[in-house]
Amino acid sequence: MFNGAFTDFLLLALGAILIVAAVIDVRTFTISNRLNLTVALLAPVYWWAAHLPLWPDVGMQVAIALGVFVLFALAFYAGMMGGGDVKLAAALALWFSPQSTIKFLVLTSLAGGVLTLGILAWHKTKRHEGRPEIPYGVAIAFGGLAILAQRFLNQFA
C-alpha cells in the first residue's frame, strides 16, 4: 500500500485539476469529459492509497456521488448549469466523505451565488443583451479546493 505522501500528492493533483477546470470553464464555458473522467478514475487510486474499506466507505461515497449527479442533473434539466458541471461535481463527490460532500455542496452553492450575482452585475453595467453565461465550474472548483485545503491547513481535519 501507499503512504500518506502519495495520498497528499493525489489530493494536490486533484487541486491542480480543479484549477485547470475553472480556467477552462471561464474561457470556454465547457468542462471536458476527459477532465471529468480523469477526476473520477483517480478516485479509486485515492481510495486504495488512503486504505478506505470497500464497505461501507467506498460504497457510501459512490452512492453519494450518484445522488450529487442526480441533484445536479435536475439543475441541468432546468437550464441552470452545463453537463460538464454536473459530471465534475459528481466526480468530486467520489473523493469526499459524506460530511465533506455536504460541506462541498454548501460551499459550491454559496460560491455559485456570489459568482452569479457578480456576473449579473457586470452584465448589467456593460448593458449586454440576453442571458449571461455563468461558468459554474469556478464555483465547483472553489468548493472542492476549500474541502481539499482543510486537509492541509487544519490539523484536526
Phi and psi restraints in degrees (value plus and minus 20) as a CYANA .aco file:
   2 PHE   PHI    -114.6   -74.6
   2 PHE   PSI     146.2   186.2
   3 ASN   PHI    -120.1   -80.1
   3 ASN   PSI     159.1   199.1
   4 GLY   PHI     -82.1   -42.1
   4 GLY   PSI     -48.2    -8.2
   5 ALA   PHI     -85.0   -45.0
   5 ALA   PSI     -56.6   -16.6
   6 PHE   PHI     -90.0   -50.0
   6 PHE   PSI     -59.3   -19.3
   7 THR   PHI     -84.9   -44.9
   7 THR   PSI     -58.5   -18.5
   8 ASP   PHI     -83.1   -43.1
   8 ASP   PSI     -60.1   -20.1
   9 PHE   PHI     -80.5   -40.5
   9 PHE   PSI     -64.2   -24.2
  10 LEU   PHI     -82.4   -42.4
  10 LEU   PSI     -61.1   -21.1
  11 LEU   PHI     -87.0   -47.0
  11 LEU   PSI     -58.6   -18.6
  12 LEU   PHI     -86.8   -46.8
  12 LEU   PSI     -58.2   -18.2
  13 ALA   PHI     -82.8   -42.8
  13 ALA   PSI     -61.7   -21.7
  14 LEU   PHI     -80.7   -40.7
  14 LEU   PSI     -62.8   -22.8
  15 GLY   PHI     -79.5   -39.5
  15 GLY   PSI     -62.2   -22.2
  16 ALA   PHI     -84.4   -44.4
  16 ALA   PSI     -61.0   -21.0
  17 ILE   PHI     -82.2   -42.2
  17 ILE   PSI     -59.6   -19.6
  18 LEU   PHI     -84.9   -44.9
  18 LEU   PSI     -58.8   -18.8
  19 ILE   PHI     -84.6   -44.6
  19 ILE   PSI     -63.8   -23.8
  20 VAL   PHI     -80.7   -40.7
  20 VAL   PSI     -63.6   -23.6
  21 ALA   PHI     -79.9   -39.9
  21 ALA   PSI     -63.0   -23.0
  22 ALA   PHI     -84.3   -44.3
  22 ALA   PSI     -64.0   -24.0
  23 VAL   PHI     -83.9   -43.9
  23 VAL   PSI     -65.2   -25.2
  24 ILE   PHI     -83.1   -43.1
  24 ILE   PSI     -60.4   -20.4
  25 ASP   PHI     -84.8   -44.8
  25 ASP   PSI     -58.2   -18.2
  26 VAL   PHI     -84.7   -44.7
  26 VAL   PSI     -60.1   -20.1
  27 ARG   PHI     -96.9   -56.9
  27 ARG   PSI     -59.1   -19.1
  28 THR   PHI    -141.7  -101.7
  28 THR   PSI     -28.8    11.2
  29 PHE   PHI      38.7    78.7
  29 PHE   PSI      12.3    52.3
  30 THR   PHI    -160.5  -120.5
  30 THR   PSI     131.7   171.7
  31 ILE   PHI    -145.5  -105.5
  31 ILE   PSI     100.6   140.6
  32 SER   PHI     -89.7   -49.7
  32 SER   PSI     131.4   171.4
  33 ASN   PHI     -82.3   -42.3
  33 ASN   PSI     -54.4   -14.4
  34 ARG   PHI     -81.9   -41.9
  34 ARG   PSI     -63.7   -23.7
  35 LEU   PHI     -85.4   -45.4
  35 LEU   PSI     -64.7   -24.7
  36 ASN   PHI     -83.7   -43.7
  36 ASN   PSI     -59.3   -19.3
  37 LEU   PHI     -85.7   -45.7
  37 LEU   PSI     -57.7   -17.7
  38 THR   PHI     -81.0   -41.0
  38 THR   PSI     -66.0   -26.0
  39 VAL   PHI     -80.6   -40.6
  39 VAL   PSI     -65.2   -25.2
  40 ALA   PHI     -87.0   -47.0
  40 ALA   PSI     -61.7   -21.7
  41 LEU   PHI     -95.3   -55.3
  41 LEU   PSI     -42.6    -2.6
  42 LEU   PHI     -98.0   -58.0
  42 LEU   PSI     -39.4     0.6
  43 ALA   PHI     -79.2   -39.2
  43 ALA   PSI     -67.0   -27.0
  44 PRO   PHI     -81.9   -41.9
  44 PRO   PSI     -52.0   -12.0
  45 VAL   PHI     -84.1   -44.1
  45 VAL   PSI     -62.1   -22.1
  46 TYR   PHI     -84.2   -44.2
  46 TYR   PSI     -63.0   -23.0
  47 TRP   PHI     -78.0   -38.0
  47 TRP   PSI     -64.1   -24.1
  48 TRP   PHI     -85.7   -45.7
  48 TRP   PSI     -65.0   -25.0
  49 ALA   PHI     -85.0   -45.0
  49 ALA   PSI     -53.6   -13.6
  50 ALA   PHI    -108.9   -68.9
  50 ALA   PSI     -18.4    21.6
  51 HIS   PHI      41.1    81.1
  51 HIS   PSI      19.0    59.0
  52 LEU   PHI     -95.5   -55.5
  52 LEU   PSI     109.3   149.3
  53 PRO   PHI     -90.1   -50.1
  53 PRO   PSI     125.8   165.8
  54 LEU   PHI     -79.3   -39.3
  54 LEU   PSI     -60.7   -20.7
  55 TRP   PHI    -146.7  -106.7
  55 TRP   PSI     107.8   147.8
  56 PRO   PHI    -117.0   -77.0
  56 PRO   PSI     -29.8    10.2
  57 ASP   PHI     -80.8   -40.8
  57 ASP   PSI     -78.2   -38.2
  58 VAL   PHI     -84.8   -44.8
  58 VAL   PSI     -61.5   -21.5
  59 GLY   PHI     -79.1   -39.1
  59 GLY   PSI     -60.6   -20.6
  60 MET   PHI     -87.1   -47.1
  60 MET   PSI     -60.9   -20.9
  61 GLN   PHI     -86.0   -46.0
  61 GLN   PSI     -58.8   -18.8
  62 VAL   PHI     -85.6   -45.6
  62 VAL   PSI     -63.0   -23.0
  63 ALA   PHI     -83.3   -43.3
  63 ALA   PSI     -62.0   -22.0
  64 ILE   PHI     -89.0   -49.0
  64 ILE   PSI     -57.6   -17.6
  65 ALA   PHI     -81.9   -41.9
  65 ALA   PSI     -59.3   -19.3
  66 LEU   PHI     -83.6   -43.6
  66 LEU   PSI     -59.6   -19.6
  67 GLY   PHI     -82.9   -42.9
  67 GLY   PSI     -62.1   -22.1
  68 VAL   PHI     -82.8   -42.8
  68 VAL   PSI     -61.1   -21.1
  69 PHE   PHI     -79.7   -39.7
  69 PHE   PSI     -65.7   -25.7
  70 VAL   PHI     -84.0   -44.0
  70 VAL   PSI     -64.8   -24.8
  71 LEU   PHI     -78.9   -38.9
  71 LEU   PSI     -68.2   -28.2
  72 PHE   PHI     -94.1   -54.1
  72 PHE   PSI     -48.8    -8.8
  73 ALA   PHI     -84.1   -44.1
  73 ALA   PSI     -55.1   -15.1
  74 LEU   PHI     -83.9   -43.9
  74 LEU   PSI     -59.2   -19.2
  75 ALA   PHI     -85.9   -45.9
  75 ALA   PSI     -57.6   -17.6
  76 PHE   PHI     -82.2   -42.2
  76 PHE   PSI     -66.4   -26.4
  77 TYR   PHI     -79.7   -39.7
  77 TYR   PSI     -54.8   -14.8
  78 ALA   PHI     -99.9   -59.9
  78 ALA   PSI     -21.4    18.6
  79 GLY   PHI      60.7   100.7
  79 GLY   PSI      -1.6    38.4
  80 MET   PHI    -112.7   -72.7
  80 MET   PSI     -35.7     4.3
  81 MET   PHI    -176.9  -136.9
  81 MET   PSI     146.9   186.9
  82 GLY   PHI    -109.4   -69.4
  82 GLY   PSI     146.8   186.8
  83 GLY   PHI     -85.5   -45.5
  83 GLY   PSI     -55.6   -15.6
  84 GLY   PHI     -83.4   -43.4
  84 GLY   PSI     -56.0   -16.0
  85 ASP   PHI     -83.1   -43.1
  85 ASP   PSI     -63.2   -23.2
  86 VAL   PHI     -80.0   -40.0
  86 VAL   PSI     -69.1   -29.1
  87 LYS   PHI     -86.8   -46.8
  87 LYS   PSI     -57.1   -17.1
  88 LEU   PHI     -85.7   -45.7
  88 LEU   PSI     -64.4   -24.4
  89 ALA   PHI     -81.8   -41.8
  89 ALA   PSI     -63.2   -23.2
  90 ALA   PHI     -86.5   -46.5
  90 ALA   PSI     -61.8   -21.8
  91 ALA   PHI     -83.7   -43.7
  91 ALA   PSI     -58.2   -18.2
  92 LEU   PHI     -86.1   -46.1
  92 LEU   PSI     -56.3   -16.3
  93 ALA   PHI     -81.4   -41.4
  93 ALA   PSI     -43.9    -3.9
  94 LEU   PHI     -85.0   -45.0
  94 LEU   PSI     -43.6    -3.6
  95 TRP   PHI    -108.4   -68.4
  95 TRP   PSI     -40.0     0.0
  96 PHE   PHI    -127.6   -87.6
  96 PHE   PSI     129.3   169.3
  97 SER   PHI     -86.7   -46.7
  97 SER   PSI     145.8   185.8
  98 PRO   PHI     -75.5   -35.5
  98 PRO   PSI     -63.1   -23.1
  99 GLN   PHI     -85.6   -45.6
  99 GLN   PSI     -61.9   -21.9
 100 SER   PHI     -88.3   -48.3
 100 SER   PSI     -51.9   -11.9
 101 THR   PHI     -85.5   -45.5
 101 THR   PSI     -60.0   -20.0
 102 ILE   PHI     -82.8   -42.8
 102 ILE   PSI     -65.3   -25.3
 103 LYS   PHI     -80.4   -40.4
 103 LYS   PSI     -62.4   -22.4
 104 PHE   PHI     -78.8   -38.8
 104 PHE   PSI     -65.6   -25.6
 105 LEU   PHI     -84.9   -44.9
 105 LEU   PSI     -59.8   -19.8
 106 VAL   PHI     -86.1   -46.1
 106 VAL   PSI     -67.9   -27.9
 107 LEU   PHI     -83.6   -43.6
 107 LEU   PSI     -59.3   -19.3
 108 THR   PHI     -84.1   -44.1
 108 THR   PSI     -62.1   -22.1
 109 SER   PHI     -83.4   -43.4
 109 SER   PSI     -64.5   -24.5
 110 LEU   PHI     -83.6   -43.6
 110 LEU   PSI     -65.7   -25.7
 111 ALA   PHI     -83.9   -43.9
 111 ALA   PSI     -58.3   -18.3
 112 GLY   PHI     -84.2   -44.2
 112 GLY   PSI     -58.8   -18.8
 113 GLY   PHI     -84.6   -44.6
 113 GLY   PSI     -65.9   -25.9
 114 VAL   PHI     -84.0   -44.0
 114 VAL   PSI     -63.8   -23.8
 115 LEU   PHI     -80.3   -40.3
 115 LEU   PSI     -65.2   -25.2
 116 THR   PHI     -83.5   -43.5
 116 THR   PSI     -65.2   -25.2
 117 LEU   PHI     -81.6   -41.6
 117 LEU   PSI     -61.7   -21.7
 118 GLY   PHI     -83.6   -43.6
 118 GLY   PSI     -63.8   -23.8
 119 ILE   PHI     -89.2   -49.2
 119 ILE   PSI     -58.2   -18.2
 120 LEU   PHI     -82.7   -42.7
 120 LEU   PSI     -61.5   -21.5
 121 ALA   PHI     -84.5   -44.5
 121 ALA   PSI     -64.4   -24.4
 122 TRP   PHI     -83.3   -43.3
 122 TRP   PSI     -62.4   -22.4
 123 HIS   PHI     -80.1   -40.1
 123 HIS   PSI     -61.0   -21.0
 124 LYS   PHI     -91.8   -51.8
 124 LYS   PSI     -61.1   -21.1
 125 THR   PHI     -88.1   -48.1
 125 THR   PSI     -50.0   -10.0
 126 LYS   PHI    -105.3   -65.3
 126 LYS   PSI     -23.8    16.2
 127 ARG   PHI      36.2    76.2
 127 ARG   PSI      22.8    62.8
 128 HIS   PHI     -97.5   -57.5
 128 HIS   PSI     127.8   167.8
 129 GLU   PHI    -109.4   -69.4
 129 GLU   PSI     136.9   176.9
 130 GLY   PHI      61.4   101.4
 130 GLY   PSI    -193.2  -153.2
 131 ARG   PHI    -111.0   -71.0
 131 ARG   PSI     107.7   147.7
 132 PRO   PHI     -93.0   -53.0
 132 PRO   PSI     130.6   170.6
 133 GLU   PHI    -108.2   -68.2
 133 GLU   PSI     118.9   158.9
 134 ILE   PHI    -132.2   -92.2
 134 ILE   PSI     100.2   140.2
 135 PRO   PHI     -99.6   -59.6
 135 PRO   PSI      60.6   100.6
 136 TYR   PHI     -85.6   -45.6
 136 TYR   PSI     -35.9     4.1
 137 GLY   PHI     -79.5   -39.5
 137 GLY   PSI     -47.1    -7.1
 138 VAL   PHI     -84.5   -44.5
 138 VAL   PSI     -64.7   -24.7
 139 ALA   PHI     -86.9   -46.9
 139 ALA   PSI     -59.6   -19.6
 140 ILE   PHI     -84.3   -44.3
 140 ILE   PSI     -63.7   -23.7
 141 ALA   PHI     -82.6   -42.6
 141 ALA   PSI     -61.3   -21.3
 142 PHE   PHI     -79.9   -39.9
 142 PHE   PSI     -68.8   -28.8
 143 GLY   PHI     -79.7   -39.7
 143 GLY   PSI     -64.3   -24.3
 144 GLY   PHI     -85.2   -45.2
 144 GLY   PSI     -63.8   -23.8
 145 LEU   PHI     -85.3   -45.3
 145 LEU   PSI     -55.3   -15.3
 146 ALA   PHI     -83.8   -43.8
 146 ALA   PSI     -60.5   -20.5
 147 ILE   PHI     -87.7   -47.7
 147 ILE   PSI     -63.6   -23.6
 148 LEU   PHI     -83.5   -43.5
 148 LEU   PSI     -57.4   -17.4
 149 ALA   PHI     -82.8   -42.8
 149 ALA   PSI     -50.5   -10.5
 150 GLN   PHI     -79.5   -39.5
 150 GLN   PSI     -55.8   -15.8
 151 ARG   PHI     -81.2   -41.2
 151 ARG   PSI     -56.8   -16.8
 152 PHE   PHI    -118.0   -78.0
 152 PHE   PSI     -43.9    -3.9
 153 LEU   PHI    -123.0   -83.0
 153 LEU   PSI     -41.0    -1.0
 154 ASN   PHI    -133.2   -93.2
 154 ASN   PSI      90.4   130.4
 155 GLN   PHI     -88.4   -48.4
 155 GLN   PSI     -32.5     7.5
 156 PHE   PHI    -119.9   -79.9
 156 PHE   PSI     -21.3    18.7
